[in-house]
Structures are given as structure tokens and as C-alpha cells.
Amino acid sequence: LEFIEGPAKLQLEASALLAKSRGERDVRKRRDTLADARESLQSCAKKGRTIVSSSPEMKRRVLLVQGQKRTPDSILASCDASLRLTDKSIASLDKQIAVADARASRKPKAKRRR
């Protein structure tokens, strides 16, 4: 029950935030939503590892999460994989934001008269 209420719930929250970010048109809002998802994924991985390490028999349990049978290891692996992809997406968005900011800060060139 502790694993379902902790890491499994955090993974579901992160999945919802990742889905929300895909529909977001504004790059800055998308980045913020991904950052929130990243926090949930990090907490999922950290809390999950803590629970599994303190209770080794937990590794062998099969949990029912939203109608699917999952093991704690599969949930942790999913959190880790999503975290890596989210980090890459955030880095890409940071570059896009930096480019957009650089373009916006440029002064428009004065047009020459002929």
C-alpha cells in the first residue's frame, strides 16, 4: 500500500503532466509543466528506492495500479526512463527559449535609404 500511495501515485501524476505538456503551445509553459513532471519523477524514483531497499520482499510483490499488474521494479524503471526523456526535453526547450530571447533582445537594424 505504501508503494501504491507513494511512487506509483507520483508516476501517474507525472504521466498526466507529461501529457498536458504535449498539448501546450507556449514553450515556456511547456517547460514549466515538464519541470513539474520532472520533480514528480525524481520523487517517484527516490521514494521507490527507499521503500524497496528498506523492504527487500517488496521487490517480489505484484501491485495492481490502475487495473494493471506492475512490480515495484517496473515502476522504478518507468520513472527512470521518463526522467531521462524529460531531462532531454527540458534541455531542448531551454535552448529554444535562449534562442527566442536572443532574437528578441536584438535591436532591429535601421533600414538604409537608397
C-alpha positions as CSV (number, residue, x, y, z in Angstrom):
1,L,0.0,0.0,0.0
2,E,2.9,2.4,0.8
3,F,4.3,1.9,-2.7
4,I,1.0,2.4,-4.4
5,E,0.3,5.6,-2.4
6,G,3.9,6.9,-2.9
7,P,5.9,6.1,-6.0
8,A,3.1,4.7,-8.1
9,K,0.9,7.7,-7.5
10,L,3.8,10.1,-8.3
11,Q,4.4,8.2,-11.6
12,L,0.7,8.7,-12.5
13,E,0.9,12.4,-11.7
14,A,4.0,12.8,-13.8
15,S,2.3,11.0,-16.7
16,A,-0.6,13.4,-16.5
17,L,1.8,16.4,-16.5
18,L,3.7,14.9,-19.4
19,A,0.5,14.5,-21.4
20,K,-0.5,18.1,-20.5
21,S,2.9,19.4,-21.7
22,R,2.4,17.8,-25.1
23,G,-0.7,19.9,-25.7
24,E,0.9,23.2,-24.5
25,R,1.7,25.6,-27.3
26,D,3.7,28.1,-25.3
27,V,7.3,26.9,-24.9
28,R,7.8,28.5,-21.5
29,K,4.6,27.0,-20.1
30,R,5.6,23.6,-21.6
31,R,9.0,23.8,-20.0
32,D,7.4,24.7,-16.6
33,T,5.0,21.7,-16.9
34,L,7.9,19.4,-17.8
35,A,9.8,20.7,-14.7
36,D,6.8,19.8,-12.5
37,A,6.7,16.3,-14.1
38,R,10.5,16.0,-13.5
39,E,10.0,16.7,-9.8
40,S,7.3,14.0,-9.6
41,L,9.5,11.5,-11.4
42,Q,12.5,12.3,-9.2
43,S,10.4,11.8,-6.1
44,C,9.0,8.6,-7.6
45,A,12.5,7.2,-8.1
46,K,13.8,8.4,-4.7
47,K,10.9,7.2,-2.6
48,G,10.6,3.9,-4.5
49,R,14.2,3.1,-4.0
50,T,13.9,3.9,-0.3
51,I,10.9,1.6,0.1
52,V,12.5,-1.2,-1.9
53,S,15.8,-1.0,0.0
54,S,14.1,-1.0,3.4
55,S,11.9,-3.9,2.5
56,P,13.6,-6.4,0.1
57,E,10.4,-8.6,-0.1
58,M,8.7,-5.6,-1.8
59,K,10.7,-6.3,-5.0
60,R,8.8,-9.6,-5.4
61,R,5.3,-8.2,-4.9
62,V,2.9,-7.6,-7.8
63,L,0.9,-4.5,-7.4
64,L,-2.4,-3.6,-9.0
65,V,-2.0,0.0,-10.3
66,Q,-4.9,1.4,-12.3
67,G,-6.0,-2.1,-13.3
68,Q,-2.5,-3.2,-14.4
69,K,-0.3,-5.7,-12.6
70,R,3.1,-4.0,-12.0
71,T,6.1,-4.7,-10.0
72,P,7.9,-2.0,-8.0
73,D,11.0,-2.6,-10.3
74,S,8.9,-1.9,-13.4
75,I,7.5,1.3,-11.8
76,L,11.0,2.5,-10.9
77,A,12.3,1.6,-14.4
78,S,9.5,3.6,-15.9
79,C,10.2,6.6,-13.6
80,D,13.9,6.5,-14.5
81,A,13.2,6.2,-18.3
82,S,10.7,9.0,-18.2
83,L,13.1,11.2,-16.1
84,R,15.8,10.8,-18.7
85,L,13.5,11.7,-21.6
86,T,12.1,14.6,-19.6
87,D,15.6,16.0,-18.9
88,K,16.3,15.9,-22.7
89,S,13.1,17.7,-23.5
90,I,13.8,20.3,-20.9
91,A,17.3,20.9,-22.3
92,S,15.9,21.2,-25.8
93,L,13.2,23.7,-24.6
94,D,15.9,25.7,-22.7
95,K,17.8,26.1,-26.0
96,Q,14.7,27.2,-27.8
97,I,13.9,29.7,-25.1
98,A,17.5,31.0,-25.2
99,V,17.4,31.4,-29.0
100,A,14.0,33.2,-28.8
101,D,15.3,35.5,-26.0
102,A,18.4,36.3,-28.1
103,R,16.3,37.2,-31.1
104,A,14.0,39.4,-29.0
105,S,16.9,41.2,-27.4
106,R,18.5,42.2,-30.8
107,K,17.8,45.7,-31.8
108,P,16.2,45.9,-35.2
109,K,18.5,47.2,-37.9
110,A,17.8,50.6,-39.4
111,K,16.8,50.3,-43.0
112,R,19.1,52.1,-45.4
113,R,17.6,54.7,-47.7
114,R,18.6,54.5,-51.3
